[in-house]
Amino acid sequence: MPTPPAPDTPVHVIGASGRSGRALCAALVRAGIAYVPLVRDPARWRATGLPGVARCIDLTSPAADIACALHDARRIVSTAHARHVGAILAAAPPAASLVCLGSTRMFTRWPDAHGMGVARGQQALLSSGRNGVILHPTMIYGAQGENNIRRLLGLIRRLPVLPLPSGGRALVQPIFQDDVTRALMAALARDWHGGHALVIAGGQAVAYRDLVALVARHAGLRRRPVLGIPAPVLMGMCHVASRLPGLPHVTPAEIRRLTEDKAFDITPMRAALGFTPRTLDEGLRQFLGAS
């Protein structure tokens, strides 16, 4: 078994200019932890205003190119899509540990390329014999440039009623971006033996219709009535709605996923990472109250 990296070893952050990567680097700065940003576009990294000179990395490049960017890595965090986990493991030094982000999309009843790529990434880590963890967040909200709650706000502002499959009774459990960052920091601080997988979710599962009501309340908007419409009808309406100006684009696949519960037990998360995430009410108050 490789010797665990020392806690003061710099953290190599893949995807440092993305939403979760940028938030993690800011947290590392506040904690006084050195890091190496790895990005595809150095100009995008410079635009963040965060300290550090970025290294270029393209996870679709040959393994030798990835290995060059990671040659001195001992602690790696990847916020890139989990389909790249296998390539990262193949190129990283044998002693390097890995903390990466997956997605609970892999648990959907309707697998798609995104979810199947996450599943392959998890399998790559778990079968590698390497030390690390893949964290599977639910829907992330509250980040700079985040689009999930913003799209919902757009619908609430423009529609007198909100059409939802099954009346919006399916459960969701979004996680606040700050709690994703906190989970990444806690995972970095832990000494993992072998590969692990862990769901990270918000502290509160609610029906989607209640999510809509909470978003409206914290944004200072009037609560919109929910109109229950069968999912196949709504999926068919997507093509018409996409042509209407001012409405956020919603795909049939997104409508279909609104019919399944996406609630998770966070007991393993609390035990492994040592904290309880915000409830949705707390997170939306912080996010929309500051908007």
C-alpha positions as CSV (number, residue, x, y, z in Angstrom):
1,M,0.0,0.0,0.0
2,P,1.5,3.4,-1.0
3,T,2.4,5.8,1.8
4,P,-0.5,8.4,2.3
5,P,0.4,11.9,1.1
6,A,1.4,14.3,3.9
7,P,-1.3,16.8,4.8
8,D,0.8,19.7,3.6
9,T,1.4,18.2,0.2
10,P,0.0,20.6,-2.5
11,V,-3.4,19.6,-4.0
12,H,-3.6,19.2,-7.7
13,V,-7.0,20.5,-8.7
14,I,-8.3,19.2,-12.1
15,G,-11.0,21.5,-13.5
16,A,-9.9,24.4,-11.3
17,S,-11.7,27.0,-13.4
18,G,-15.1,25.3,-13.3
19,R,-17.7,26.1,-10.6
20,S,-16.8,23.4,-8.1
21,G,-13.1,23.6,-8.9
22,R,-13.1,27.4,-8.5
23,A,-15.0,27.1,-5.2
24,L,-12.5,24.5,-3.9
25,C,-9.5,26.6,-4.8
26,A,-10.9,29.6,-3.0
27,A,-11.4,27.3,0.1
28,L,-7.8,26.1,-0.2
29,V,-6.6,29.7,-0.3
30,R,-8.6,30.5,2.9
31,A,-7.2,27.4,4.6
32,G,-3.6,28.2,3.6
33,I,-3.2,25.0,1.6
34,A,-1.0,25.1,-1.5
35,Y,-2.6,23.9,-4.8
36,V,-1.8,23.4,-8.4
37,P,-4.6,24.4,-10.8
38,L,-5.0,22.2,-13.9
39,V,-7.2,23.5,-16.6
40,R,-7.9,23.2,-20.3
41,D,-8.0,27.0,-20.8
42,P,-5.4,29.1,-18.8
43,A,-7.2,32.3,-19.8
44,R,-10.4,31.1,-18.1
45,W,-8.3,30.3,-15.0
46,R,-6.8,33.8,-15.0
47,A,-10.2,35.3,-15.2
48,T,-11.1,33.8,-11.8
49,G,-8.6,36.1,-10.1
50,L,-7.4,33.3,-7.9
51,P,-3.7,32.9,-7.1
52,G,-1.6,30.3,-8.9
53,V,-0.2,29.6,-12.3
54,A,-2.3,27.0,-14.1
55,R,-1.0,24.0,-15.9
56,C,-2.7,22.9,-19.1
57,I,-4.4,19.5,-19.0
58,D,-6.7,17.8,-21.5
59,L,-8.1,14.6,-20.2
60,T,-8.9,13.4,-23.7
61,S,-5.1,13.6,-24.6
62,P,-2.8,10.7,-24.7
63,A,-1.8,9.3,-21.3
64,A,1.7,10.6,-21.6
65,D,0.5,14.2,-21.9
66,I,-1.8,13.7,-18.8
67,A,1.1,12.1,-16.9
68,C,3.3,15.1,-17.7
69,A,0.8,17.4,-16.0
70,L,0.5,15.2,-13.0
71,H,4.1,14.1,-12.7
72,D,4.5,15.5,-9.2
73,A,1.0,15.0,-7.9
74,R,0.4,13.2,-4.6
75,R,-3.1,14.6,-3.7
76,I,-5.5,15.0,-6.7
77,V,-9.0,16.4,-6.7
78,S,-10.9,16.1,-10.0
79,T,-14.0,18.1,-10.5
80,A,-14.0,17.1,-14.2
81,H,-16.6,14.6,-15.4
82,A,-16.2,11.3,-13.7
83,R,-15.8,9.5,-17.1
84,H,-12.2,10.7,-17.0
85,V,-11.4,9.0,-13.7
86,G,-9.8,6.0,-15.5
87,A,-7.5,8.2,-17.5
88,I,-6.5,10.2,-14.4
89,L,-5.6,7.0,-12.5
90,A,-3.7,5.6,-15.4
91,A,-1.6,8.7,-15.7
92,A,-1.1,9.7,-12.0
93,P,1.9,8.6,-9.9
94,P,1.2,5.3,-8.1
95,A,1.3,6.9,-4.7
96,A,-1.2,9.7,-5.5
97,S,-4.6,9.7,-3.8
98,L,-7.7,10.8,-5.7
99,V,-10.8,12.7,-4.6
100,C,-13.3,13.2,-7.5
101,L,-16.8,14.3,-8.2
102,G,-19.3,12.0,-9.7
103,S,-23.1,12.4,-9.8
104,T,-26.2,10.8,-8.4
105,R,-27.3,10.7,-12.1
106,M,-25.8,7.3,-12.2
107,F,-28.7,6.0,-10.1
108,T,-31.5,7.1,-12.5
109,R,-33.9,4.6,-13.9
110,W,-33.2,6.0,-17.3
111,P,-29.4,5.7,-17.9
112,D,-27.9,8.2,-20.2
113,A,-24.4,9.0,-21.4
114,H,-23.7,11.3,-18.4
115,G,-24.8,8.7,-15.8
116,M,-23.1,5.8,-17.5
117,G,-19.9,7.8,-17.7
118,V,-20.1,8.4,-13.9
119,A,-20.7,4.6,-13.3
120,R,-17.5,3.8,-15.4
121,G,-15.5,6.3,-13.4
122,Q,-16.7,4.8,-10.1
123,Q,-15.8,1.3,-11.3
124,A,-12.4,2.5,-12.4
125,L,-11.6,3.9,-8.9
126,L,-13.1,0.9,-7.0
127,S,-11.2,-1.7,-9.1
128,S,-7.9,0.2,-9.2
129,G,-6.6,-0.6,-5.7
130,R,-5.8,3.1,-5.4
131,N,-6.6,5.3,-2.3
132,G,-9.4,7.8,-2.8
133,V,-13.1,8.5,-3.0
134,I,-15.7,9.5,-5.6
135,L,-18.3,11.8,-4.2
136,H,-21.7,11.7,-5.9
137,P,-23.5,15.0,-5.3
138,T,-27.2,15.5,-6.0
139,M,-28.3,18.6,-7.9
140,I,-25.9,21.4,-6.9
141,Y,-27.2,24.9,-6.3
142,G,-25.8,28.1,-5.0
143,A,-22.7,28.4,-7.1
144,Q,-21.6,31.5,-9.1
145,G,-23.1,30.9,-12.6
146,E,-25.3,28.0,-11.4
147,N,-28.2,27.4,-13.6
148,N,-30.6,24.9,-11.9
149,I,-32.3,27.4,-9.5
150,R,-31.9,30.3,-12.0
151,R,-33.9,28.3,-14.7
152,L,-36.6,27.5,-12.1
153,L,-36.8,31.2,-11.2
154,G,-37.2,32.0,-14.8
155,L,-40.2,29.7,-15.0
156,I,-41.7,31.1,-11.8
157,R,-41.4,34.6,-13.1
158,R,-43.0,34.0,-16.5
159,L,-45.7,31.4,-15.8
160,P,-48.9,32.0,-13.8
161,V,-49.0,28.3,-12.9
162,L,-46.3,25.7,-13.0
163,P,-47.1,22.5,-14.9
164,L,-45.3,19.5,-13.2
165,P,-45.5,15.7,-13.8
166,S,-47.5,14.0,-11.0
167,G,-48.1,17.4,-9.5
168,G,-44.5,17.7,-8.4
169,R,-44.7,15.0,-5.7
170,A,-41.3,13.4,-6.5
171,L,-38.6,14.0,-4.0
172,V,-35.4,16.0,-4.6
173,Q,-32.5,16.7,-2.2
174,P,-30.3,19.4,-3.7
175,I,-26.9,20.2,-2.1
176,F,-25.6,23.7,-1.6
177,Q,-22.3,24.5,-3.4
178,D,-20.6,25.4,-0.1
179,D,-21.4,22.0,1.2
180,V,-19.9,20.3,-1.9
181,T,-16.8,22.3,-1.2
182,R,-16.9,21.3,2.5
183,A,-17.2,17.7,1.5
184,L,-14.2,17.9,-0.9
185,M,-12.1,19.5,1.9
186,A,-13.2,16.9,4.4
187,A,-12.4,14.1,1.9
188,L,-8.9,15.6,1.3
189,A,-8.3,15.6,5.1
190,R,-9.2,11.9,5.4
191,D,-6.8,9.0,5.0
192,W,-8.6,6.7,2.5
193,H,-7.5,3.1,2.3
194,G,-8.5,1.7,-1.1
195,G,-11.3,3.1,-3.3
196,H,-14.6,4.4,-1.9
197,A,-17.9,5.9,-3.2
198,L,-20.1,8.2,-1.2
199,V,-23.3,10.1,-2.0
200,I,-23.3,13.7,-0.8
201,A,-26.8,15.4,-0.6
202,G,-28.5,18.2,1.1
203,G,-29.8,18.0,4.6
204,Q,-33.5,17.9,3.5
205,A,-35.4,15.9,0.9
206,V,-38.6,17.8,-0.3
207,A,-41.2,17.3,-3.0
208,Y,-40.4,19.2,-6.1
209,R,-43.5,21.3,-5.6
210,D,-42.1,22.4,-2.2
211,L,-38.8,23.3,-3.8
212,V,-40.7,25.6,-6.2
213,A,-42.5,27.2,-3.2
214,L,-39.2,27.7,-1.3
215,V,-37.5,29.2,-4.3
216,A,-40.4,31.6,-4.8
217,R,-40.5,32.6,-1.1
218,H,-36.8,33.3,-0.8
219,A,-36.7,35.2,-4.1
220,G,-39.6,37.4,-2.9
221,L,-42.0,36.1,-5.5
222,R,-45.6,35.1,-5.2
223,R,-46.1,31.4,-4.9
224,R,-47.3,29.8,-8.1
225,P,-50.0,27.1,-8.1
226,V,-48.8,23.7,-9.4
227,L,-50.7,22.1,-12.2
228,G,-50.3,18.3,-12.4
229,I,-49.9,17.2,-16.0
230,P,-48.9,13.7,-17.2
231,A,-45.2,13.4,-18.0
232,P,-45.7,12.2,-21.6
233,V,-47.9,15.3,-22.3
234,L,-45.3,17.7,-20.8
235,M,-42.5,15.9,-22.7
236,G,-44.4,16.6,-25.9
237,M,-44.9,20.2,-24.9
238,C,-41.2,20.8,-24.6
239,H,-40.7,21.1,-28.3
240,V,-43.4,23.9,-28.5
241,A,-42.1,25.6,-25.3
242,S,-38.6,25.7,-26.7
243,R,-39.8,28.1,-29.4
244,L,-41.4,30.6,-27.0
245,P,-39.2,33.6,-26.2
246,G,-38.1,34.1,-22.6
247,L,-38.7,30.6,-21.3
248,P,-35.8,28.5,-20.2
249,H,-35.2,25.4,-22.3
250,V,-36.4,22.2,-20.7
251,T,-35.7,18.8,-22.3
252,P,-38.0,15.8,-22.4
253,A,-35.3,13.9,-20.5
254,E,-35.4,16.5,-17.7
255,I,-39.2,16.1,-17.5
256,R,-38.9,12.4,-17.2
257,R,-36.4,12.6,-14.4
258,L,-38.8,14.8,-12.5
259,T,-41.0,11.7,-12.0
260,E,-38.5,9.8,-9.9
261,D,-37.5,10.3,-6.3
262,K,-34.0,11.6,-5.8
263,A,-33.7,11.3,-2.0
264,F,-30.7,9.7,-0.3
265,D,-29.6,8.7,3.2
266,I,-26.9,11.1,4.3
267,T,-25.9,9.1,7.4
268,P,-22.8,7.7,5.6
269,M,-21.9,11.2,4.5
270,R,-22.1,12.6,8.0
271,A,-20.1,9.6,9.4
272,A,-17.3,9.8,6.8
273,L,-17.0,13.5,6.4
274,G,-17.9,14.8,9.8
275,F,-20.6,17.4,9.1
276,T,-24.3,17.8,8.4
277,P,-25.2,19.7,5.2
278,R,-27.6,22.7,5.1
279,T,-31.3,22.1,4.7
280,L,-32.7,23.4,1.5
281,D,-34.5,26.2,3.3
282,E,-31.2,27.3,4.9
283,G,-29.3,27.1,1.6
284,L,-31.9,29.0,-0.5
285,R,-32.1,31.7,2.2
286,Q,-28.4,32.2,1.9
287,F,-28.2,32.0,-1.9
288,L,-31.3,33.9,-2.9
289,G,-31.2,36.3,0.0
290,A,-27.8,37.5,-1.2
291,S,-28.9,37.7,-4.9
